[in-house]
Amino acid sequence: MSDATTSASIGQEHHCTGRFDFTLPADLHSGGREESLYLVRVWSEGVQSSTDPREVWTQRTAALRQAHGETQPPQLQRELTLPGIGPGALYRAAPTVVPGAPEESEFLVMKPYPGHVVFLEATVSPGREPVAAEVISKIAGAYSPASANGFCVAHGSFLLPPSKNERSRAAFEGMGGLAVSVATETVAAPIPAPNPTDATAAVAADGGRLDILGRRERAAAGLLGQELRMAVFDQAAVQNGRDPELIYAWIFPGASADGSRPRVHLAASAPAAQRTQLDTAWEMLLSSLKQRASPR
């Protein structure tokens, strides 16, 4: 399964990230994505069917094997294999900025599939490597390349119940400066949409102007969120009479520690000259957004 499949309606393309499906205009392309669940970062990458997965792993870990001068030894600490999953590696994480904190490692694992590979990575404290291996193995074992349910990454899904630690974000870019993003995150307590008055004051302090074009409650994916549409004039636009940047947002504040009701933040922006394309993408996104079925 791919996260982008052509819809029966011409000019539309289906996508998913985390536990949500949605549709966007087909002329938008990916601007990047990131997903994590159970505190493990997960992603997939397409590969040629003729490519040996071992080559993919060697390329991925090549930089970890290299020393950088006499004072920076290789990051790679050791390699291992998780039974039934694939190759793994422990490597030094970025230095901590907290005095006296233990030096952490990154635990990276790859699981190969026809046409793509799946990576899982977790930050590990000293002595916690066996626990991390167990958690990563459980998550990797729940991956399905063909399912339309569960927690979505680019080429498939993890068929696991919603957890208290999930995050996802997918960004898209189009012609003329059009940008769209879908972000979800479990929260300890609901986080409402920011007060636009604060944004208005911040823009004005920089010599610009922010006009509220619309603000209302609106439902999407069965969730009642807050929709906000703004026109933002930077200082140059104010001084020279140029058109503003249009910014749309929809936010569902989330439910406390509930992976099935995370905070959802939809965003889209474009120059005013691209308003028709912006409105089309926005309405398509909100009307198509739906939650994916997940195991319980």
C-alpha positions in Angstrom: 0.0 0.0 0.0 1.2 3.5 -0.7 0.1 6.7 1.1 -0.6 8.3 -2.3 -3.1 6.6 -4.6 -5.0 8.1 -7.5 -8.7 8.8 -6.7 -11.5 7.9 -9.1 -12.1 11.6 -9.2 -9.7 13.2 -11.7 -7.2 15.5 -10.2 -7.4 14.1 -6.7 -4.9 11.9 -4.7 -5.4 9.9 -1.5 -2.9 10.3 1.3 -2.5 9.2 4.9 -0.4 10.0 7.9 -0.7 8.6 11.4 -4.3 7.5 12.0 -5.9 9.8 9.4 -6.8 9.5 5.7 -7.4 12.5 3.5 -7.5 13.7 -0.2 -5.6 16.6 -1.9 -5.3 17.9 -5.4 -3.0 15.6 -7.5 -0.7 18.4 -8.5 0.6 18.8 -4.9 3.8 16.9 -4.1 5.3 15.7 -0.9 7.3 18.2 1.2 8.3 15.7 3.8 6.8 13.6 6.6 7.5 12.2 10.0 5.7 9.7 12.2 6.3 8.1 15.6 4.4 5.9 17.9 5.3 4.3 21.3 8.2 6.9 21.3 9.7 5.1 18.3 10.3 7.0 15.1 9.1 5.1 12.1 9.4 5.7 8.3 9.5 3.8 5.1 11.5 4.3 1.9 10.9 2.9 -1.6 13.6 0.8 -3.2 14.0 -0.9 -6.6 12.8 -4.5 -6.5 16.3 -5.6 -7.8 18.1 -3.8 -4.9 19.6 -6.0 -2.2 18.3 -4.8 1.2 21.8 -5.2 2.6 23.0 -2.5 0.2 20.3 -0.2 1.6 21.5 -0.9 5.1 25.2 -0.4 4.3 24.4 3.0 2.7 22.2 4.0 5.6 24.9 3.2 8.2 28.0 4.3 6.1 28.3 7.7 7.8 28.0 6.2 11.2 31.1 4.1 10.5 33.4 7.0 9.6 35.6 8.9 12.0 35.7 12.7 11.7 39.2 13.7 12.6 41.2 12.5 15.6 38.8 13.8 18.2 35.5 12.4 16.7 35.5 8.6 16.5 32.8 6.7 14.5 29.3 7.1 15.9 28.6 3.4 15.4 28.9 1.5 18.7 27.8 -2.0 17.6 25.6 -3.8 15.0 23.2 -6.6 15.7 20.3 -8.5 14.2 16.7 -8.6 15.6 15.3 -12.1 14.9 12.5 -12.0 12.3 13.0 -8.3 11.8 16.4 -7.4 10.3 19.7 -5.6 10.9 20.1 -3.1 13.7 22.7 -0.7 15.0 23.4 1.3 18.1 25.1 4.6 17.6 25.9 7.6 19.7 23.2 10.2 19.9 23.9 14.0 19.8 25.6 15.2 22.9 23.3 16.1 25.7 23.1 19.7 26.9 22.1 18.7 30.4 25.1 18.6 32.8 25.6 15.1 34.3 22.9 13.4 32.1 23.9 9.9 30.8 25.1 9.7 27.3 22.2 8.3 25.2 22.3 6.1 22.1 20.1 5.8 19.0 18.8 2.3 18.3 18.1 1.9 14.5 16.5 -1.1 12.9 15.5 -1.9 9.3 12.9 -4.4 8.1 12.9 -5.1 4.4 9.9 -5.7 2.2 9.4 -6.0 -1.6 9.8 -2.5 -3.1 10.5 -0.8 0.2 12.1 -0.9 3.6 10.8 0.2 7.0 13.0 1.9 9.5 12.4 2.2 13.3 14.5 4.3 15.6 14.4 5.0 19.3 16.6 7.0 21.7 17.9 4.7 24.4 19.4 5.4 27.8 22.4 3.2 29.0 21.2 -0.3 30.1 17.8 0.1 28.4 18.9 -1.5 25.1 17.0 -4.9 25.7 13.8 -3.0 26.5 14.2 -0.9 23.3 14.8 -4.0 21.3 11.6 -5.6 22.6 9.5 -2.6 21.9 10.9 -2.1 18.4 10.4 -5.8 17.6 6.8 -5.6 18.7 6.1 -2.5 16.6 8.0 -3.9 13.5 6.1 -7.2 13.8 2.8 -5.3 13.6 3.7 -3.7 10.2 1.5 -4.5 7.2 2.4 -3.2 3.7 -1.1 -3.8 2.4 -3.5 -2.5 5.2 -5.7 0.6 4.9 -6.1 0.6 8.7 -3.9 1.3 11.7 -1.1 3.9 11.9 0.1 5.0 8.4 3.5 5.6 7.1 4.4 6.1 3.4 4.2 2.4 2.3 2.0 0.7 4.8 0.6 0.7 8.3 1.3 -0.5 11.9 -1.6 -2.5 13.1 -1.4 -1.4 16.8 -3.9 0.1 19.2 -3.7 3.9 19.7 -1.0 4.8 22.3 -0.4 7.8 24.5 2.7 8.8 22.6 2.0 9.3 18.9 2.9 12.0 16.5 2.6 12.4 12.7 3.1 15.2 10.2 2.8 15.2 6.4 3.6 18.4 4.3 2.7 19.1 0.7 3.8 21.8 -1.8 2.2 23.1 -5.0 2.7 25.6 -7.7 2.8 29.2 -6.9 3.7 28.8 -3.2 0.8 26.7 -2.1 1.6 24.7 1.0 -0.5 22.2 3.0 0.2 20.2 6.1 -1.6 17.7 8.3 -0.2 17.2 11.8 -1.4 15.1 14.8 -0.1 14.6 18.3 -1.4 12.9 21.4 -1.5 15.4 24.3 -1.6 15.3 28.1 -4.5 17.8 28.0 -6.4 19.5 25.3 -4.5 22.4 23.6 -6.9 24.8 22.0 -6.3 26.9 19.0 -4.1 30.0 19.7 -5.9 33.3 20.2 -5.6 35.3 16.9 -5.4 38.5 18.8 -1.9 37.5 19.9 -0.8 36.8 16.3 -2.3 40.2 15.2 -0.3 42.0 17.8 2.9 40.1 16.9 2.5 40.9 13.2 1.8 44.6 14.0 4.9 44.8 16.1 6.9 43.9 13.0 5.2 46.6 10.9 2.7 44.3 9.3 -1.0 43.7 9.5 -3.1 40.6 10.1 -6.8 40.5 9.0 -9.1 37.8 10.2 -11.1 36.6 7.2 -13.1 34.1 9.1 -13.3 32.2 12.4 -15.8 29.5 13.2 -16.3 26.0 14.7 -16.2 23.4 12.0 -16.4 19.6 12.0 -13.9 17.3 10.2 -13.4 13.6 10.6 -16.2 13.6 13.2 -14.2 16.1 15.4 -15.4 19.6 16.2 -12.5 22.0 15.7 -11.8 25.7 15.2 -11.3 27.0 11.7 -9.4 30.3 11.2 -8.7 32.1 7.9 -6.2 35.0 7.9 -4.6 37.5 5.5 -1.1 38.4 6.6 0.6 41.6 5.2 4.3 41.8 6.1 5.9 45.3 6.4 6.8 45.4 2.7 3.3 44.5 1.7 1.8 47.2 3.9 4.3 49.9 2.7 4.0 49.0 -1.0 0.4 47.9 -1.2 1.2 44.3 -2.2 -1.1 41.4 -1.7 -1.0 39.4 1.5 -0.2 35.8 2.3 -3.4 33.8 3.0 -3.2 31.4 5.9 -5.8 28.8 6.9 -5.8 26.7 10.0 -8.1 24.1 11.6 -7.4 22.8 15.1 -9.0 20.1 17.1 -7.6 20.4 20.7 -7.3 16.7 21.4 -8.4 14.6 24.3 -6.1 13.9 27.3 -3.7 11.0 26.7 -6.0 9.5 24.0 -4.3 8.2 20.8 -7.7 7.8 19.2 -8.5 11.5 19.7 -5.1 13.3 19.2 -4.7 17.0 18.7 -5.1 17.7 15.0 -3.7 20.7 13.2 -4.5 21.3 9.5 -2.8 24.2 7.8 -2.6 25.7 4.4 -1.1 28.9 2.9 -0.6 30.6 -0.4 -0.2 34.1 -1.9 -3.5 35.9 -2.4 -3.1 35.3 -6.2 -3.4 31.6 -5.6 -6.6 31.8 -3.5 -8.6 29.6 -5.9 -6.1 26.8 -5.6 -5.8 27.3 -1.9 -9.6 27.2 -1.4 -9.9 24.1 -3.5 -7.2 22.2 -1.6 -8.5 23.4 1.8 -12.1 22.3 1.2 -10.9 19.0 -0.3 -8.8 18.3 2.8 -11.4 19.1 5.4 -14.2 17.3 3.6 -12.2 14.2 3.1 -10.4 13.9 6.4 -11.3 10.7 8.3 -9.9 8.5 11.0 -8.6 5.1 10.1 -9.8 2.0 11.9 -7.3 0.7 14.5 -7.0 -2.4 16.6 -8.2 -2.2 20.2 
